[in-house]
Amino acid sequence: MPNCTVSPAAATCRGSTQGGCPRVRAGYTEDRGTCRRRAEHGRSRSPRRAPPIPHGHAGSKRKTSGHGRDDGFLRTPHATCPTTGHHPAIGGNILTVHPTSPLPPDRSEADTILLIENAAFFTRILKQRLLAETPFRVVAVASRTAAAAALAREGKQIFLALTNLVLPDASDGEVVEMLIGHHIPCIVFTGHVSEELRARILQLPIIDYVSKRHDSCVDYLTTLINHLHRNRRYQALIVDDSPTARSHFGTILSRMMFRVLEADSGDAATRMIKLHSGTIRVVLVDYAMEDVDGVEWVREARHITKADETAIIGISGTGSPALAAAFLKNGASDYVAKNALREEILVRILLNLDRLHYIEELKHAAAHDFLTGLHNRRYFYPEAERLYANAVREGIPLAVAMIDIDHFKKINDTHGHHAGDMVLKQLAIILQRRLRDSDLLARFGGEEFCLLAMGVERQDAAALFEQIRRQVADSVIDTGTNEIRITISIGVCCGPADGLERMVSLADDCLYQAKRDGRNRICCDGG
């Protein structure tokens, strides 16, 4: 990215107008060296009349002049035609966008947050929260000088910086300019907020700014950083025929650590979603495009992307309340006006990411055992039925094993329930290490586990599960206060037999036979 340094006091752009300055890319124009935001940054062409909105629907289309794209976009090599922007595998004009990317490729695995704050109490509270609730290590310093030393020392390991705007040796935001010069993504916080200061901060190419006046700022910063960490795995798509709008929203999304994609038509966007199924987390779609209106596109897009996996946010420059309702009624997750403050756009995206994350956590909790992290009985049966049907169709052998810890009640009574929990966790780890990608393991409840092993012939089943039994018997489990040895009994049914339920039942019968025969052994159906 071309160098662009911004003075917090004067907000003067020293970058190139050909894509070097992030504020120029986001819809700003240069005037005597100073960047000024356009009055209507959502438009890249001459003013156009807003289309009429019929009752209950926003179906009118807006004619556009089809002007060329901004030069501020970096296009994926070999993905698009350099002249037309046509994607050979998708059709339509599609670009991969990395405007003002805040995370250079060599920082993609960075694991450190640089916290720059001279208030010891706030530093201690924020550092404790970040260490407890994010996956990052935290390096805390109290001055610009110490921050410069940390930058030299930590280098590429810094994921982002959290910095106070005012420091003992940098009272006018010089530390922010230093971070920008080192291409470090940064979030600014300050205890002194005024409209003038807020406007000045928002001129900077930063992720966000937060006021320290309220206790909730620590919650907000922790949530924001966790989202930024997760966003590195995902992509965001902008669907708009306005190059300026794509640049404006692309800058916001790329600063949120997304890999940003863009499409200038509804048809191209649909193909893009199909091509990147499962990896597009957020879609921003304009209402008025030449080939389709955004409301209609959202309705069709919801057939191929689920609302609990992808947030679709409608955008428009019309500002009509009826348009917002039309988007939401037809499957959009949210709506925001193109001339909304950058803060509002960012917060709306974060709120939608929150919702998606909470849904993911609920799905995970519904399908997994809380103690061991293994799949639970509820998840096992639908997935096992699918694997079983595939085995029958393809003629693949398989085995179902029921596994039970011997004398588990005695362990709880003798060593306590904490020791019992440690035993369950350790057994789960041992079993997971023996798994192949094609196998399915679940905790059925209590001390009972079920394993579906694909591709296991009858003559090989006994040897396979004997290895597991022996490994468990040879293991020593450290509970923190005691070292415990355990044994397991295993019942095995080989098939396919007369359905999955029948195989589980036969394996359970074999398990009880192994218990009756003395425990710490394997019993297979048919001998």
C-alpha positions in Angstrom: 0.0 0.0 0.0 1.4 3.5 -0.8 2.5 5.4 2.2 -0.1 7.7 3.7 0.5 9.5 6.9 -2.1 11.8 8.5 -1.5 14.5 10.9 -4.2 14.3 13.6 -4.1 18.1 14.1 -4.4 19.2 10.5 -5.9 16.0 9.0 -3.7 16.6 5.9 -3.5 13.9 3.3 0.0 13.2 2.1 -1.0 10.2 0.0 -1.6 9.8 -3.6 -5.0 10.5 -5.1 -4.6 7.4 -7.2 -5.6 5.1 -4.3 -2.8 5.9 -1.8 -4.9 7.7 0.7 -7.6 5.7 2.4 -9.8 8.7 2.8 -9.6 9.6 -0.9 -10.6 6.0 -1.7 -13.5 6.2 0.7 -15.1 9.1 -1.2 -13.0 12.1 -0.3 -11.5 14.7 -2.7 -8.3 16.7 -2.3 -8.5 20.4 -2.0 -5.2 22.3 -1.5 -3.7 19.2 0.2 -6.5 18.7 2.7 -9.0 15.8 2.3 -12.7 16.9 2.4 -15.5 14.4 2.4 -18.0 14.7 -0.4 -21.4 15.9 0.7 -22.9 12.9 -0.8 -20.3 10.1 -0.7 -22.8 7.4 -1.7 -22.9 8.7 -5.3 -20.1 8.4 -7.9 -22.1 9.9 -10.8 -24.2 13.0 -11.3 -27.2 13.3 -9.0 -30.1 11.1 -9.9 -33.6 11.1 -8.9 -34.6 8.5 -6.3 -36.9 5.9 -7.8 -40.5 5.6 -6.6 -41.2 2.9 -4.1 -44.4 1.0 -4.7 -46.7 0.0 -1.7 -45.0 -2.8 0.3 -42.2 -3.3 -2.2 -39.1 -1.5 -3.5 -39.0 -2.9 -7.0 -38.3 0.2 -9.2 -34.9 0.2 -10.9 -32.5 3.1 -11.2 -30.8 3.7 -14.5 -27.1 4.3 -14.3 -24.5 5.7 -16.6 -22.1 2.7 -16.3 -19.0 4.7 -15.5 -15.7 2.9 -15.0 -14.4 1.5 -11.7 -12.1 3.3 -9.3 -8.4 2.7 -9.6 -8.2 2.4 -5.8 -9.2 -1.3 -6.0 -6.6 -4.0 -6.1 -7.8 -6.8 -8.2 -7.0 -10.5 -7.7 -4.4 -11.6 -10.3 -5.8 -13.8 -13.0 -9.3 -13.6 -11.5 -10.7 -10.8 -13.6 -10.1 -9.3 -17.0 -7.9 -6.1 -16.5 -10.0 -4.3 -19.1 -13.6 -5.4 -18.5 -13.4 -6.8 -15.0 -15.1 -10.0 -16.2 -14.6 -13.1 -14.1 -14.3 -16.1 -16.4 -15.7 -18.6 -13.9 -18.5 -16.4 -12.7 -19.6 -13.9 -15.4 -20.3 -10.3 -14.7 -17.9 -7.7 -13.3 -16.5 -9.1 -10.1 -13.4 -7.8 -8.2 -11.6 -8.9 -5.2 -11.0 -5.7 -3.1 -8.3 -4.9 -0.6 -8.7 -1.2 -0.1 -6.4 0.2 2.6 -6.1 -3.3 4.0 -5.2 -3.0 7.7 -3.6 -6.4 8.0 -0.7 -7.0 5.6 -0.2 -10.7 4.6 2.8 -11.1 6.9 0.7 -10.2 9.9 -2.0 -12.8 9.2 -0.9 -15.0 12.1 0.0 -12.1 14.5 -0.8 -13.0 18.1 -0.1 -9.8 20.1 -2.1 -6.7 21.0 -0.1 -3.6 21.8 -1.8 -1.6 24.5 -0.6 2.0 24.8 -2.1 3.7 27.9 -0.6 5.8 30.8 -3.5 5.2 33.2 -2.3 2.2 35.3 -5.8 1.3 36.6 -7.4 1.3 33.1 -4.4 -0.6 31.7 -4.7 -3.3 34.4 -8.5 -3.8 33.9 -8.3 -3.9 30.1 -5.3 -6.1 30.0 -6.9 -8.7 32.3 -10.0 -8.8 30.2 -8.1 -9.2 26.9 -5.9 -12.0 28.3 -9.0 -13.8 29.8 -11.4 -13.4 26.8 -9.3 -13.1 23.6 -6.7 -15.4 22.1 -4.0 -12.7 22.2 -1.0 -11.9 24.4 -0.9 -8.3 25.5 2.1 -6.0 25.6 1.3 -2.9 27.6 3.3 0.4 27.5 2.7 3.8 28.9 4.3 6.2 26.3 5.0 6.9 22.7 8.7 6.2 23.3 7.9 2.8 24.8 5.5 2.0 22.0 8.1 2.7 19.4 10.4 0.3 21.2 7.7 -2.3 21.4 7.1 -1.9 17.6 10.7 -2.5 16.9 10.8 -5.5 19.3 7.5 -7.2 18.5 7.3 -6.3 14.8 5.1 -8.6 12.7 3.6 -10.3 15.8 1.4 -7.2 16.5 -2.2 -7.9 15.4 -3.4 -4.4 16.3 -2.8 -1.5 18.7 -5.2 -0.1 21.3 -4.0 3.4 22.1 -4.9 6.5 24.1 -4.9 9.6 21.9 -3.1 11.6 24.6 0.1 10.4 26.2 2.7 12.1 28.4 5.2 12.4 25.5 2.6 12.7 22.7 -0.2 15.0 23.6 -1.7 15.6 20.1 -2.2 12.1 18.7 1.3 11.6 17.4 1.3 8.0 18.6 -1.6 7.3 16.1 0.4 8.8 13.3 3.4 6.6 14.3 1.2 3.4 14.2 -0.3 4.3 10.9 3.2 4.8 9.5 4.1 1.3 10.6 0.9 -0.1 9.0 -0.5 -1.2 12.4 -4.3 -1.4 12.6 -5.4 0.7 15.6 -8.3 1.4 17.8 -8.2 4.8 19.6 -9.7 5.5 23.0 -9.8 8.7 24.9 -11.3 10.2 28.0 -11.9 13.6 26.4 -14.5 13.6 23.7 -15.8 16.6 21.9 -17.4 17.0 18.5 -14.3 18.6 17.1 -12.1 15.8 18.4 -14.5 13.1 17.3 -14.5 14.6 13.7 -10.7 14.7 13.7 -10.3 11.2 14.9 -12.7 9.9 12.3 -10.6 11.5 9.6 -7.8 9.0 10.4 -7.5 5.5 8.8 -8.3 3.7 12.1 -10.7 0.9 12.9 -12.7 2.7 15.5 -12.5 5.0 18.5 -14.0 4.5 21.9 -14.7 6.8 24.8 -13.2 5.8 28.2 -16.0 7.7 30.1 -18.1 4.6 30.5 -17.4 1.1 32.0 -19.0 -0.5 28.9 -15.9 0.6 26.8 -14.0 -2.5 28.1 -16.8 -4.8 27.0 -17.0 -3.1 23.6 -13.3 -3.3 23.0 -13.2 -7.0 24.0 -16.1 -7.9 21.7 -14.7 -5.8 18.8 -11.2 -7.5 19.1 -12.8 -11.0 19.1 -14.8 -10.1 16.0 -11.7 -8.8 14.2 -9.9 -12.0 15.1 -12.7 -14.2 13.7 -13.2 -12.0 10.6 -9.8 -13.0 9.3 -11.4 -16.4 8.4 -14.2 -14.8 6.4 -15.0 -12.6 3.4 -17.4 -9.7 2.9 -19.2 -9.0 -0.3 -20.3 -5.5 -1.6 -22.9 -5.5 -4.3 -23.2 -2.0 -5.9 -22.9 -0.5 -9.3 -21.3 2.6 -7.8 -17.5 2.4 -7.7 -17.4 5.2 -5.0 -19.9 3.3 -2.8 -17.9 0.1 -3.2 -14.8 1.9 -2.2 -16.4 3.6 0.8 -17.9 0.4 2.2 -14.9 -1.7 1.2 -12.6 0.5 3.3 -14.8 0.0 6.4 -15.0 -3.8 5.9 -11.3 -4.2 5.2 -10.4 -2.3 8.3 -12.6 -4.9 10.1 -10.1 -7.5 8.9 -12.4 -9.0 6.2 -11.2 -10.0 2.8 -13.5 -7.9 0.8 -15.1 -9.0 -2.5 -17.2 -6.8 -4.8 -19.7 -7.3 -7.6 -21.3 -4.6 -9.7 -24.5 -6.5 -10.5 -26.9 -8.8 -8.8 -26.2 -11.7 -11.2 -22.5 -11.5 -10.6 -23.1 -11.4 -6.8 -25.3 -14.5 -6.9 -22.6 -16.4 -8.7 -20.0 -15.1 -6.2 -22.0 -16.3 -3.2 -22.2 -19.8 -4.8 -18.5 -19.8 -5.6 -17.6 -18.8 -2.0 -20.3 -20.8 -0.2 -19.7 -20.8 3.6 -17.0 -18.1 3.7 -18.9 -14.9 3.0 -20.0 -13.6 6.4 -21.4 -10.2 5.4 -23.1 -8.9 2.3 -23.9 -5.2 1.6 -26.3 -4.8 -1.3 -27.5 -1.6 -2.9 -31.2 -1.1 -3.6 -31.0 0.3 -7.2 -28.8 -1.6 -9.7 -29.2 -1.8 -13.4 -30.0 -5.6 -13.6 -32.1 -6.0 -10.4 -33.2 -4.1 -7.4 -31.6 -5.0 -4.1 -34.8 -6.1 -2.4 -35.5 -8.6 -5.1 -31.9 -9.8 -5.0 -32.1 -10.4 -1.3 -35.2 -12.5 -1.6 -33.5 -14.7 -4.2 -30.2 -14.8 -2.3 -31.9 -16.2 0.8 -32.5 -19.4 -1.2 -28.8 -20.1 -1.3 -27.5 -18.4 1.9 -29.0 -18.9 5.3 -29.8 -16.0 7.6 -28.1 -17.7 10.5 -24.8 -18.0 8.5 -24.6 -14.7 6.5 -25.8 -11.2 7.3 -27.2 -9.3 4.4 -27.5 -5.6 4.9 -29.4 -3.4 2.5 -27.9 0.0 1.6 -29.4 2.9 -0.4 -29.0 6.6 -0.9 -32.8 7.2 -1.0 -33.3 7.3 2.7 -36.9 6.0 2.5 -38.3 4.3 5.6 -40.5 2.1 3.3 -37.3 0.9 1.7 -35.9 -0.3 5.0 -39.0 -2.2 5.7 -39.0 -3.8 2.3 -35.4 -5.0 2.7 -36.2 -6.5 6.2 -39.4 -8.2 5.1 -37.7 -9.9 2.2 -34.9 -11.5 4.2 -32.3 -8.8 4.9 -30.7 -8.8 8.3 -30.5 -5.0 8.5 -30.5 -1.8 6.5 -28.3 1.3 6.6 -28.3 4.5 4.6 -25.3 5.2 2.4 -24.8 8.6 4.0 -24.8 7.1 7.5 -21.9 7.9 9.8 -19.0 5.4 9.5 -19.5 4.7 13.2 -23.1 3.6 12.6 -22.2 1.4 9.7 -19.4 -0.3 11.7 -21.7 -0.8 14.8 -24.5 -2.2 12.7 -22.1 -4.7 11.1 -20.8 -5.6 14.6 -24.4 -6.2 15.9 -25.1 -8.5 13.0 -21.8 -10.4 13.6 -22.8 -10.7 17.3 -26.1 -12.3 16.3 -24.3 -14.8 13.9 -21.8 -15.6 16.6 -24.4 -16.2 19.3 -26.3 -18.5 16.9 -23.1 -20.4 16.2 -22.5 -20.8 19.9 -26.1 -22.1 20.4 -25.7 -24.6 17.6 -22.4 -25.8 19.1 -23.9 -26.1 22.5 -26.8 -28.1 21.1 -24.5 -30.5 19.3 -21.7 -30.9 21.8 -21.1 -32.3 25.3 -20.2 -29.4 27.5 -17.7 -31.3 29.6 -15.6 -33.2 27.0 -16.3 -31.1 23.9 -17.3 -34.3 22.0 -20.4 -34.5 19.9 -23.5 -35.5 21.9 -26.2 -38.0 21.4 -28.5 -35.5 19.6 -25.8 -34.8 17.0 -24.7 -38.4 16.7 -27.8 -40.1 15.3 -28.6 -37.8 12.3 -25.0 -37.7 11.3 -24.5 -41.5 11.9 -27.6 -42.2 9.8 -26.1 -40.2 6.9 -22.8 -42.1 7.2 -24.6 -45.4 7.5 -26.7 -44.8 4.4 -23.6 -43.9 2.5 -21.9 -47.1 3.7 -24.8 -49.2 2.5 -24.9 -47.4 -0.8 -21.2 -47.7 -1.4 -20.7 -51.2 0.1 -18.4 -49.8 2.8 -17.9 -51.9 6.0 -18.4 -50.2 9.4 -18.4 -50.9 13.1 -20.3 -49.4 16.0 -18.7 -49.6 19.4 -20.2 -48.8 22.8 -17.5 -47.8 25.3 -18.1 -47.6 29.1 -15.7 -46.8 32.0 -15.5 -49.6 34.5 -16.5 -48.8 38.1 -17.0 -45.1 37.3 -19.3 -44.6 40.3 -16.5 -45.9 42.6 -14.2 -43.2 41.1 -16.7 -40.5 41.9 -17.3 -41.8 45.4 -13.6 -42.3 46.3 -12.0 -39.3 44.6 -14.9 -36.9 44.1 -16.8 -35.6 41.1 -14.0 -33.4 40.0 -11.8 -36.4 39.6 -14.6 -38.1 37.7 -14.8 -35.1 35.3 -11.0 -35.3 34.7 -11.3 -39.0 33.9 -14.1 -38.3 31.4 -12.1 -35.5 29.7 -8.9 -37.6 29.5 -10.8 -40.6 28.0 -12.3 -38.3 25.5 -8.8 -37.1 24.5 -7.5 -40.6 24.2 -10.4 -41.6 22.0 -10.1 -38.5 19.8 -6.5 -39.2 19.1 -7.5 -42.6 17.7 -10.1 -41.1 15.4 -9.8 -40.9 11.7 -11.5 -38.1 9.7 -14.2 -40.6 8.6 -15.1 -41.7 12.2 -17.8 -40.3 14.4 -17.4 -40.2 18.2 -20.0 -39.0 20.8 -20.6 -39.0 24.5 -24.0 -40.6 25.0 -24.2 -39.7 28.7 -22.6 -40.5 32.0 -19.5 -42.6 31.4 -20.8 -44.1 28.1 -19.4 -43.2 24.6 -20.3 -44.4 21.1 -17.9 -44.7 18.2 -18.9 -45.3 14.6 -15.8 -46.4 12.7 -16.0 -46.4 8.9 -14.2 -48.9 6.7 -13.5 -51.4 9.4 -13.8 -55.0 8.4 -15.1 -57.6 10.9 -11.8 -59.4 11.1 -10.0 -56.2 11.9 -12.5 -54.8 14.5 -11.3 -56.7 17.5 -7.6 -55.7 17.0 -8.6 -52.1 16.5 -10.6 -51.8 19.7 -8.1 -53.9 21.7 -5.5 -51.3 20.9 -7.8 -48.6 22.3 -8.6 -50.7 25.4 -4.9 -51.3 26.1 -4.0 -47.6 25.6 -6.6 -46.6 28.2 -5.5 -49.2 30.7 -1.9 -48.1 30.4 -2.7 -44.4 30.9 -2.3 -42.6 34.2 -4.8 -39.7 34.7 -3.6 -36.8 36.9 -6.6 -35.2 38.6 -4.5 -32.6 40.4 -4.7 -34.3 43.7 -4.4 -38.0 42.7 -3.2 -40.2 39.9 -5.8 -42.6 38.7 -5.8 -45.6 36.4 -9.0 -46.7 34.7 -10.2 -49.5 32.4 -13.0 -49.6 29.9 -15.3 -52.3 28.5 -16.2 -52.2 24.8 -19.1 -53.8 22.9 -18.7 -53.9 19.1 -21.2 -54.6 16.3 -19.9 -54.9 12.7 -22.1 -54.2 9.7 -23.9 -52.8 7.9 -26.6 -54.7 9.7 -30.4 -54.2 9.9 -30.2 -50.4 10.3 -28.1 -48.1 12.5 -30.4 -48.4 15.5 -30.1 -52.2 15.4 -26.3 -51.9 15.3 -26.2 -49.6 18.3 -28.5 -52.0 20.2 -26.4 -55.0 19.4 -23.2 -53.1 20.4 -24.9 -52.2 23.7 -25.8 -55.9 24.3 -22.1 -56.8 23.7 -21.0 -54.1 26.1 -23.1 -55.6 28.9 -21.8 -59.1 28.0 -18.2 -57.7 28.4 -19.2 -56.3 31.9 -20.6 -59.7 32.9 -17.5 -61.4 31.7 -15.3 -59.4 34.1 -14.9 -55.9 32.5 -11.7 -54.5 30.9 -12.4 -56.4 27.8 -14.0 -56.4 24.3 -17.0 -58.3 23.2 -17.9 -58.4 19.4 -21.2 -59.6 18.0 -21.0 -63.0 16.4 -18.1 -63.9 18.6 
